[in-house]
Amino acid sequence: MSFVDTKSARALSALLLLLVLGACKQGDGYALISAADTDCFSITVSPGDDDDSAGDDDDSAGVDELAIELHPAPGVFDLAVIGDAVMSPSAGPAETRFFISIRLVDTGTVQGNPTTSVDRATITVDNGEIDLNELEMEPSPVDERLWTITLVAGGDPETTTRTDSLCVGLYTATE
């Protein structure tokens, strides 16, 4: 696995067991309501400078993040964009911690509101291995629009070079 959730090893073991048993797929009480196949970050994990200071050559005026728009699945919302996701830093060697946050649009209504419709958010990591790793994001305890996760790039920081795809999936409860 190229990324691991920074929670305890026990929680990671439980997550891996669930993935092996096929849990957390669409149809297990949740329906996908976003364009998870296109709402993706593409990041480079490679040896090199991981200094995030403003004077660093891999930064732009101290800003070292990627941002994407989140789109609904066809026919789910009357909105073209249902939120955005930001990842920081935008690249780094193995063992780099990547923070990803999602901010959903809040229309202020009950019906058709992404904020009230999303019951689960995930990041699916594709690092070229056979299996994809789906990791659960955490909802903010104080703002229902926000979801977050911190991931750590796996591999050897001296030799690992690859491009990973991290895709955001938004789900609503069906049960």
Contacts in CASP RR format, 6 or more apart in sequence:
PFRMAT RR
TARGET T0000
AUTHOR 0000-0000-0000
METHOD contacts of the structure
MODEL  1
MSFVDTKSARALSALLLLLVLGACKQGDGYALISAADTDCFSITVSPGDD
DDSAGDDDDSAGVDELAIELHPAPGVFDLAVIGDAVMSPSAGPAETRFFI
SIRLVDTGTVQGNPTTSVDRATITVDNGEIDLNELEMEPSPVDERLWTIT
LVAGGDPETTTRTDSLCVGLYTATE
1 16 0 8 1.000
1 125 0 8 1.000
1 129 0 8 1.000
1 133 0 8 1.000
1 154 0 8 1.000
2 45 0 8 1.000
2 125 0 8 1.000
2 127 0 8 1.000
2 129 0 8 1.000
2 133 0 8 1.000
2 153 0 8 1.000
2 154 0 8 1.000
2 155 0 8 1.000
2 162 0 8 1.000
2 164 0 8 1.000
3 98 0 8 1.000
3 125 0 8 1.000
3 127 0 8 1.000
3 133 0 8 1.000
3 135 0 8 1.000
3 151 0 8 1.000
3 152 0 8 1.000
3 153 0 8 1.000
3 154 0 8 1.000
3 164 0 8 1.000
3 166 0 8 1.000
4 12 0 8 1.000
4 151 0 8 1.000
4 152 0 8 1.000
4 154 0 8 1.000
5 11 0 8 1.000
5 12 0 8 1.000
5 15 0 8 1.000
5 135 0 8 1.000
5 136 0 8 1.000
5 149 0 8 1.000
5 150 0 8 1.000
5 151 0 8 1.000
6 97 0 8 1.000
6 150 0 8 1.000
6 151 0 8 1.000
6 152 0 8 1.000
15 135 0 8 1.000
15 136 0 8 1.000
18 24 0 8 1.000
19 131 0 8 1.000
19 133 0 8 1.000
19 134 0 8 1.000
24 122 0 8 1.000
24 134 0 8 1.000
24 136 0 8 1.000
26 32 0 8 1.000
26 171 0 8 1.000
27 174 0 8 1.000
29 173 0 8 1.000
29 174 0 8 1.000
29 175 0 8 1.000
30 119 0 8 1.000
30 120 0 8 1.000
30 171 0 8 1.000
30 172 0 8 1.000
30 173 0 8 1.000
30 174 0 8 1.000
31 171 0 8 1.000
31 172 0 8 1.000
31 174 0 8 1.000
32 73 0 8 1.000
32 169 0 8 1.000
32 170 0 8 1.000
32 171 0 8 1.000
33 72 0 8 1.000
33 73 0 8 1.000
33 76 0 8 1.000
33 77 0 8 1.000
33 117 0 8 1.000
33 118 0 8 1.000
33 170 0 8 1.000
33 171 0 8 1.000
33 172 0 8 1.000
34 70 0 8 1.000
34 71 0 8 1.000
34 72 0 8 1.000
34 73 0 8 1.000
34 76 0 8 1.000
34 82 0 8 1.000
34 168 0 8 1.000
34 169 0 8 1.000
34 170 0 8 1.000
34 171 0 8 1.000
35 70 0 8 1.000
35 71 0 8 1.000
35 72 0 8 1.000
35 73 0 8 1.000
36 124 0 8 1.000
36 167 0 8 1.000
36 168 0 8 1.000
36 169 0 8 1.000
36 170 0 8 1.000
37 167 0 8 1.000
38 71 0 8 1.000
39 68 0 8 1.000
39 69 0 8 1.000
39 70 0 8 1.000
39 71 0 8 1.000
39 85 0 8 1.000
39 167 0 8 1.000
39 168 0 8 1.000
39 169 0 8 1.000
40 68 0 8 1.000
40 165 0 8 1.000
40 166 0 8 1.000
40 167 0 8 1.000
40 168 0 8 1.000
41 66 0 8 1.000
41 68 0 8 1.000
41 85 0 8 1.000
41 87 0 8 1.000
41 100 0 8 1.000
41 165 0 8 1.000
41 166 0 8 1.000
41 167 0 8 1.000
42 163 0 8 1.000
42 164 0 8 1.000
42 165 0 8 1.000
43 66 0 8 1.000
43 87 0 8 1.000
43 90 0 8 1.000
43 91 0 8 1.000
43 92 0 8 1.000
43 98 0 8 1.000
43 163 0 8 1.000
43 164 0 8 1.000
43 166 0 8 1.000
44 91 0 8 1.000
44 92 0 8 1.000
44 161 0 8 1.000
44 162 0 8 1.000
44 163 0 8 1.000
45 91 0 8 1.000
45 92 0 8 1.000
45 93 0 8 1.000
45 94 0 8 1.000
45 96 0 8 1.000
45 127 0 8 1.000
45 153 0 8 1.000
45 154 0 8 1.000
45 155 0 8 1.000
45 160 0 8 1.000
45 161 0 8 1.000
45 162 0 8 1.000
45 163 0 8 1.000
45 164 0 8 1.000
46 91 0 8 1.000
46 92 0 8 1.000
46 93 0 8 1.000
46 160 0 8 1.000
46 161 0 8 1.000
46 162 0 8 1.000
47 93 0 8 1.000
47 157 0 8 1.000
47 158 0 8 1.000
47 159 0 8 1.000
47 160 0 8 1.000
47 161 0 8 1.000
48 92 0 8 1.000
48 93 0 8 1.000
49 56 0 8 1.000
49 57 0 8 1.000
49 58 0 8 1.000
50 89 0 8 1.000
50 92 0 8 1.000
50 93 0 8 1.000
50 96 0 8 1.000
52 59 0 8 1.000
52 62 0 8 1.000
52 64 0 8 1.000
52 89 0 8 1.000
53 59 0 8 1.000
53 62 0 8 1.000
54 61 0 8 1.000
54 62 0 8 1.000
55 62 0 8 1.000
56 62 0 8 1.000
56 64 0 8 1.000
58 64 0 8 1.000
58 90 0 8 1.000
58 91 0 8 1.000
58 92 0 8 1.000
64 88 0 8 1.000
64 89 0 8 1.000
64 90 0 8 1.000
65 86 0 8 1.000
65 87 0 8 1.000
65 88 0 8 1.000
65 89 0 8 1.000
65 90 0 8 1.000
66 86 0 8 1.000
66 87 0 8 1.000
66 88 0 8 1.000
66 90 0 8 1.000
67 84 0 8 1.000
67 85 0 8 1.000
67 86 0 8 1.000
67 87 0 8 1.000
68 84 0 8 1.000
68 85 0 8 1.000
68 168 0 8 1.000
69 81 0 8 1.000
69 83 0 8 1.000
69 84 0 8 1.000
70 81 0 8 1.000
70 82 0 8 1.000
70 83 0 8 1.000
70 84 0 8 1.000
70 85 0 8 1.000
70 102 0 8 1.000
70 104 0 8 1.000
70 168 0 8 1.000
70 170 0 8 1.000
71 80 0 8 1.000
71 81 0 8 1.000
71 82 0 8 1.000
72 79 0 8 1.000
72 80 0 8 1.000
72 82 0 8 1.000
72 114 0 8 1.000
77 112 0 8 1.000
77 114 0 8 1.000
77 117 0 8 1.000
78 112 0 8 1.000
79 105 0 8 1.000
79 107 0 8 1.000
79 114 0 8 1.000
81 105 0 8 1.000
82 104 0 8 1.000
82 105 0 8 1.000
82 114 0 8 1.000
82 170 0 8 1.000
83 102 0 8 1.000
83 103 0 8 1.000
83 104 0 8 1.000
83 105 0 8 1.000
83 114 0 8 1.000
84 102 0 8 1.000
84 103 0 8 1.000
85 100 0 8 1.000
85 101 0 8 1.000
85 102 0 8 1.000
85 103 0 8 1.000
85 168 0 8 1.000
86 100 0 8 1.000
86 101 0 8 1.000
86 103 0 8 1.000
87 98 0 8 1.000
87 99 0 8 1.000
87 100 0 8 1.000
87 166 0 8 1.000
88 98 0 8 1.000
88 99 0 8 1.000
89 96 0 8 1.000
89 98 0 8 1.000
92 153 0 8 1.000
93 153 0 8 1.000
93 157 0 8 1.000
93 158 0 8 1.000
93 160 0 8 1.000
94 153 0 8 1.000
94 154 0 8 1.000
94 155 0 8 1.000
94 156 0 8 1.000
94 157 0 8 1.000
94 160 0 8 1.000
95 152 0 8 1.000
95 153 0 8 1.000
95 154 0 8 1.000
95 155 0 8 1.000
95 157 0 8 1.000
96 152 0 8 1.000
96 153 0 8 1.000
97 150 0 8 1.000
97 151 0 8 1.000
97 152 0 8 1.000
98 150 0 8 1.000
98 151 0 8 1.000
98 152 0 8 1.000
98 153 0 8 1.000
98 166 0 8 1.000
99 148 0 8 1.000
99 149 0 8 1.000
99 150 0 8 1.000
100 123 0 8 1.000
100 137 0 8 1.000
100 148 0 8 1.000
100 149 0 8 1.000
100 150 0 8 1.000
100 151 0 8 1.000
100 166 0 8 1.000
100 168 0 8 1.000
101 146 0 8 1.000
101 147 0 8 1.000
101 148 0 8 1.000
102 121 0 8 1.000
102 137 0 8 1.000
102 146 0 8 1.000
102 147 0 8 1.000
102 148 0 8 1.000
102 168 0 8 1.000
102 170 0 8 1.000
103 145 0 8 1.000
103 146 0 8 1.000
104 114 0 8 1.000
104 115 0 8 1.000
104 118 0 8 1.000
104 144 0 8 1.000
104 145 0 8 1.000
104 146 0 8 1.000
104 147 0 8 1.000
104 170 0 8 1.000
105 113 0 8 1.000
105 114 0 8 1.000
105 115 0 8 1.000
105 145 0 8 1.000
106 113 0 8 1.000
106 114 0 8 1.000
106 115 0 8 1.000
106 144 0 8 1.000
106 145 0 8 1.000
107 113 0 8 1.000
107 114 0 8 1.000
107 115 0 8 1.000
108 115 0 8 1.000
110 116 0 8 1.000
114 170 0 8 1.000
115 144 0 8 1.000
115 145 0 8 1.000
116 144 0 8 1.000
117 172 0 8 1.000
118 147 0 8 1.000
118 170 0 8 1.000
118 171 0 8 1.000
118 172 0 8 1.000
119 171 0 8 1.000
119 172 0 8 1.000
119 173 0 8 1.000
120 136 0 8 1.000
120 170 0 8 1.000
120 171 0 8 1.000
120 172 0 8 1.000
120 173 0 8 1.000
121 136 0 8 1.000
121 137 0 8 1.000
121 139 0 8 1.000
121 147 0 8 1.000
121 168 0 8 1.000
121 169 0 8 1.000
121 170 0 8 1.000
121 171 0 8 1.000
122 134 0 8 1.000
122 135 0 8 1.000
122 136 0 8 1.000
122 137 0 8 1.000
122 168 0 8 1.000
122 169 0 8 1.000
122 171 0 8 1.000
123 134 0 8 1.000
123 135 0 8 1.000
123 137 0 8 1.000
123 149 0 8 1.000
123 151 0 8 1.000
123 166 0 8 1.000
123 167 0 8 1.000
123 168 0 8 1.000
123 169 0 8 1.000
124 132 0 8 1.000
124 133 0 8 1.000
124 134 0 8 1.000
124 135 0 8 1.000
124 166 0 8 1.000
124 167 0 8 1.000
124 169 0 8 1.000
125 132 0 8 1.000
125 133 0 8 1.000
125 134 0 8 1.000
125 135 0 8 1.000
125 151 0 8 1.000
125 164 0 8 1.000
125 165 0 8 1.000
125 166 0 8 1.000
126 132 0 8 1.000
126 164 0 8 1.000
126 165 0 8 1.000
126 166 0 8 1.000
126 167 0 8 1.000
127 162 0 8 1.000
127 164 0 8 1.000
127 165 0 8 1.000
128 162 0 8 1.000
128 164 0 8 1.000
135 149 0 8 1.000
135 151 0 8 1.000
136 149 0 8 1.000
137 147 0 8 1.000
137 148 0 8 1.000
137 149 0 8 1.000
138 147 0 8 1.000
138 148 0 8 1.000
138 149 0 8 1.000
139 146 0 8 1.000
139 147 0 8 1.000
140 146 0 8 1.000
140 147 0 8 1.000
140 148 0 8 1.000
151 166 0 8 1.000
153 160 0 8 1.000
153 164 0 8 1.000
154 160 0 8 1.000
END
